[in-house]
């Protein structure tokens, strides 16, 4: 950990960009294998790619200068922040009001926080029509003792905030009851732990751990389907906690009654609690989430950009946040201001580009030439150089696809025959499905044309 902290400090001093700090917060130390391989985890694929491309070369140079023979591996940590026991010892931040707390080195439950993300707190959860009831129920199970919402089952499709709410409950419970025992675990980890204790013949320790906790939060209960032995043990834990008045919270990607392969007795017990639904956010909630995230990332984003993203990304909260982060990163890496034009470029694979109905051939030729850094006259020349022939073919394709001109009329404006126009357009058409860069080039050109018409 000391080495990792030194590496982070070196990166902070080496990376002179506004985005580096928030991106580094999405990278977490996991372990050092055989005193050689430093394993870290990123919260999402974009951050992983950024770290590999930008940070690892800097770190390797630093290690070499200090005669340290180390290598790196970076993984995707999904939604869970990896917090080692050492980090937990210095966990001094109040999740609700962000005020310092004294270190709690002797907490009996510190090991149970290894999978908590520090940002998954109630203050960062945006209630709306899609999730307000679930949010209120989650806060009640923490604020009130012996609620009738036991167990609380949070149901919703991927990316709607189930894990965020579940972990918020644990964070808030911990702050209100620092000496109590709270456990957050996924069904997968619970199963693996159960199997491990079986192999070690230490089931008494396993049972004592789970039956004596004051709060049990289990993510992705649907993962318990077809696991009879593990489910039977969870059922025993359930009964023990209910008899003690301990609170339980479960999340599921579908209604409990639809988990056909789940042990019927456990399914009945889960159905006896309160099930609350999370749905994909509506426009107003999506916009509120984006504004909150932009503020927390210290970025000023024009309202039109927020509206564009909120209107375009409709699937789930995870994709919504990922898109905004991508915009921040793109602006930083390209050294550009965050503008509506840049947002349209970043979202080019998600939005329908509105092509002007009165689009002219000269406009296309000018936009293509500007994109590839050549002269407009090169587009109409007979040069067979790839740097000029390829843009010319793209221009002919766009003209054929997005104007009402015939191939003969297009040929005349390019000083080419109609058969050349047809061949060029067909070549680009066939190449697009297998050439990502070609599709990006054409999207950017169309966005540039569309943006010019909006001005």
N, C-alpha and C positions, 0 to 999 in steps of 0.2 A: 504493500500500500504506500509506503514511503516513496518508493521509486515512481509509482504511478502519479502520486501527488507532485513530484518533481517534474515529471513529464508534462503534466497538465499546466504547471506554472510556466514551463518553457514554451509550450504551445500558445498560451495566452500572451506571452511577450513577443512571439514570433509572428502571430497572425494579426495584422493590423486592419481588421475589417469589422464593421458593425454587426455582422451576422455570426462571427466566430463564437462569441460568448454564448448565445442561446443554443447554437449547435453543439458546442462542447458539453452543455448541460444534458444533452441527449445521449452522451456516451458514458458508459459505466464500466468500471473495473469489475471483472468477474473472478479471475484467478491467474496464477502464474504456474504453468505446468513444468515440472522437472527443472525449476529454476532457470528456464530458458524461454519458454513460449508465453508471452503476455496475452491473455485472452480478455477481450473487452466486448461489450454488447452495445448495439445501437437500437434506438426505439423504432426506427423505420428504415426502409431500404434507401431512401434518399440520403439520410444522415450517414448510413454505412458507406455509400459510394463517396460522399464528400470526405469522410475521414480517410478512406483508402487512398484517394487521389491527392488530397491536400495535406493531411497530417502525418501519415506514416512515413513519407520521405523525410520530413523534417525531424521526426522522432528517431529514425534510423541514423541520420547524420549526427544527431545529438549523442546517441548511444555510442556510436563509433568514436566520436571525439573524446568520450569518457572511458574508452576501452571496455565497454560493456557488451558482451555477446548475447544479444536478445533478439527475438523475432516477435511478430505480431499476428494475431488472428482475430478477426472481428465477426461477430454473429449478430443476428437479429433477435432482439429481446422481446419481440411482440409488444404487448401493452405494459408489461411488468418491469419496473425498475429493479435492478439487482442491487440490493443493499447488503453488504457483508456485515457480520457482527461488529467489526471494528468501526464501520460507519455508523451503525446503530448506536454504539456507545457515545458518539458525539452528536446524536440526533437531538438538537436543542431548539427546534423551531416549532412554535405553536402553529398548528395547521389552520386554525380558525382566524386568529387575529395577527399572525406573523410577528409575535413578540417573543423575545428570548426566554428560554426556559433553562433551568439548571440541568446539567447532565444527569441521566438516569442509568448509571452503569449497572445497577443491580436489579434491573427490571426482570421479573421472572418470565416475561413474554417477549423479550427482545428478539429471540430467534425466529419468532413467528412473523416478523416484519420483513423478511428477506425478499418478498415478492411485491412489496407495496411501492407504488409510484407516488412520490412526494407531491406531485401536482394534482393527483386525484383526490380532491377535497371538495366539500360542499360549496365553498366560496367560488370555485372554478366551474361549478356545474350550473348551466343556464336553464332554468325552468321555462317551459312553454306549454302550449296546448298538448303537445305530443308526450310530455313526461311529467307534468306538474303533480299529478296524483302520486306517482311513484316517488318523486322527490319528497313530497310531504310525508309519505309513509316512512321513508328512510330516515328522515329527521326525527320522527316520533319515536322510533324504536331505540334511538339513542337518548332522547330527552326524558322519556318516561320509563319507569321500571315496571316490569311485569305487564307489558302491553298485550292486548289480545291479538296483535299482529305477529304471532309466533307459531310457525315460522313465517317470515316474510319471503316471498318468492318473486324475484324481479325477472320479468319475461320480456324478451325483445330480440329482433334479428341482429345480426352482426353489425357492430359499429354504432349502436344507438345509445351507448353509455352505461351498459350494465355493470361493467367492471369499474367504471368511474364511481357509480353510486355505491357499489359494494365496498370498495376500498375507502370511500369517504366515511362510511359508517364505522369502519375500523379506526380510522384516524381520529374521528370525533369521539368515539368511545374511549380510546386511549387517553385523549386529552382530559376527558371528564373523570376517568377512573384509572389514573396512572399505575395503580398497584394491582389492578385486576388483570385477568389473563384473557387476551383476545387472540383468536387464531384466524388468519386468512389463508385459504389454500384452494387450489384448483382440484377438481375431481381426479385429474390425472396424477397430480402429486400425492393426493391422499391414497390412491391405489398403489403407487410405487412405494410409498412409505409403509403401507400395510404389508406388502409382499416382502419388503426388506426385514420387517420385524418378524414375520413368519419364518424367514430363512435363518434369522439369528435366534429364534426361539425366545423372543423378548416381548411377547404380546401384552404382558402385564404393563410394561412401560408405555406401550402404545395406547392401551385403554385408559390408563391413568391420565395421560396427557390430554386426550380429547374429552373424557368424561368430567374432568375437573375444570374445564375452561368456563369463563363467564359469557363469552361471545364466540360463536362459531360462524364464520362466513365462508361458504363454499361456492366457488365460481364454476360454471358450466356443469351443472348436475346431469345434463344429458349424457355426459361422458361415463356415467355409472351404468348405462344400459348394458345388459348381458354380462355383468360382472357380479355373479351371484354371491360369492364369498365376501367380497369387499362390501357389497350392498348390505349384506346381513350384518356386518360389523358396524356400518354406518347407522343401520336401523337401531342397533343396541345403544350407540352413542346418542342418537336422537331421543330414545326413551329416557336415558339417564339425564340428559340436559333438560328435557321437559319437566321431569320430576323435580329438578333442582330450581326450575324457574329461569334457567339460562336462555338467552336470546339466540336464535338461529336465523341466518339469512342465506338464501340460495339464489343463484341466477340460472336461467335456462334460455336457450335460443328458441324454445317453443313451449306451448302450454303443457303442463305436467300430464294432463290426460292423453296427450299425443305421444308421450314417451312409452310406446307400447312394450318395449323390451326392458323397462325398468321393473324391479321387484314390486309386485302389486301392493304388498304391505307398506313399503316405503312410499309408493306413489299415493296411497291413501292418506298417509301421515302428512305428506307435503300438501295435498289438496285440502287438508284441514286448516291450513293457515290462510294468509291473505296473499293473493296473487295480484301483482300490479304490472301493467303493460307499459312498455316503452315503444314508441313508434318512430319512424323516420321523421326528422324535424320539418316543420312547415317553413315557409319563406321567412317569416318574422323571427322565428327561433334561430334559423340558420344565420340570419344577418346579425342577431345579437351575439351568437357564438363567435362569429368572425370579428366583430368589433371588440369583444372582450379579449380575444387572443391577440389582436393587433396591439391593443393597449398594453397587455402584459409583456409583449415582445418589444415594446418601445418603438413601434413603427406608426407613422402617420399615414393612413391610407384613405384616399378620396372615397367618398360615399358611393360614387358611380362604380368604382372598382369592387367595393363590397357587394353592391347590388348585382353586379355581373357574376361574381363567384357564387353568391347565394342563389341566383336564378339558374345557374348552370349546373352546379353540383347538388344533386337532389337525393343521392342514395343514402348516405349516412354521415354521422358526425366525424368519424375517423377520416374519411376521404375529404371532407370539408376542410379540416385542419391541415391535412397533408397538402392540399392545394395551395392554401395561403402560405404555408412554410416554403413550398416550392417557389412561389412568387418572390418571397423575401430572398431566398437563396439565389434565384436567377438574376434578380436585380443586383445583388452583391457581386456575384461572380462575373457578370457582364459589365459591371461598373455603370449601371444605368439607374435612372430614377424610377421609382414605382409609379407607372402611368397606366392609363386605360389601354393604351396601345400595347404595352408590355404584358398586361394581364391577358389581353386577347391572344397574344402570341403563346403565352404559357398554357392557356386553355384551348389552344387550337384543336386538340384532339377530342375536346368535349363539346365545343359549341358549333352550331351551324353557321358557317360564314355567309353573310348576306352579300351576294354578288350583285353589283349594280346592274339594272336591266339595260341601261344605256351604255354599257362598257364598250369602249372602242379599241381597235387594234393598236393605235399609237400608245394608248395608256398601258396596254399589256407589254408592248415592246419596251417602253420606258421603265416599267416596274421590274421586269425581268433583268434588264441591263443593269439597273441600280443594285439589285440583289446580288448579282454575280460580279459586280465591279468592272463591267465592260461598257463600251460605248453603244448607244442605240444603233448606230450605223453597223456595228458588228453583228447585230441580230439579223440584219438584212443582207449581209455580205455572203460571199461564196466560200468563205474560209472553212476548211475541214478540220481545223484545230479543235480538239475536244473542248477547250475553254470557251469556244464560240459556238461550235455546232450543238453542244448539249443544251445551252441556254436557248438557242434558236428552236430546238425541238420542243422544249418546254413551253415556249411562247406560242408555238403553233398548236400545241395540245390545249392550252388554256383558251386560245381563240376558238378552237373547234368545239370545246366543251361548254364555254360560257358566253358565247355570242351567237347571234342569229345569222352570221355571215356564212356563205357557202364555201366549200374548199377552194373553189376557183377564185372567189373574191378575196379570201385570206391569202392565197398564193400570190395574187397581184400585189397585195400590200406588203408581202415579204420578198417580192421579186423572185418567186419560186412557182413551180408548176403545181397544179392541184394534186397530182399524184405524190409529190414530195410532201405536201401538207398531210395527206392521208397516212403515208408511211410514218412520218414523224409522230403524229398523234397516236397512231396505233402502237408504236414502239414504247412511248411513255406510258400508255394505258396498260400494256402488258407487264412493264417493269415495276409499276407502282406497288402492287401487292407484296412484292418480295424485297423492296428497297425502302427501308424506313427513312433514310436521309432524303431520298427523292420526294417522298410524301411530305416531309417537313419543309423542304424547300418550296414546294408548290403551295402549301398552307400559308407559309410566311408571305409569299408573294400575293396571294389572294387577300390575306389580312391587310397587307400594305395598301392594296388597291381599295379595299373596303374602307379602311381608316381614312384614306385620302378623300373619299366621297363624303365621309361624315363631317369633315372639317368645313 
